[in-house]
Amino acid sequence: FALRLQLRSYGLLHGFDGVVWLVVLLNGCGGLLVAATMKYADNIVKTYATAVAIVLTCVVSSVLDGSRPTRAFLQGMSLVLASVLLYNRKPKPSSPPLDDGEAAARRQAGRL
């Protein structure tokens, strides 16, 4: 009963300060980014983005805290970064196969 009175007198958002609103805003933007990623990309891109975000968060927190990352973290980070680079690597363009007429013309030109 006391909580109802407190809710009526102060309102639902009592105690929300600037930091809380910043967290709410960041969570909302994160949700919109996930929705846009799923609409315009695919699930693999979302998974890689999540993995890279976790790695960056750990790196930034290590720098700010002054703590050293463990060997397992460094191995996992290198695997994540290597997989992202391999996934985004562009394949070398291959020349289209020649049809019989072009192949015969090239053979003929080579004999002359």
Secondary structure by P-SEA (a helix, b strand, c coil): caaaaaaaaccccccccaaaaaaaaaaaaaaaaaaaaaacccaaaaaaaaaaaaaaaaaaaaaaacccccaaaaaaaaaaaaaaaaaacccccccccccaaaaaaaaaaaac
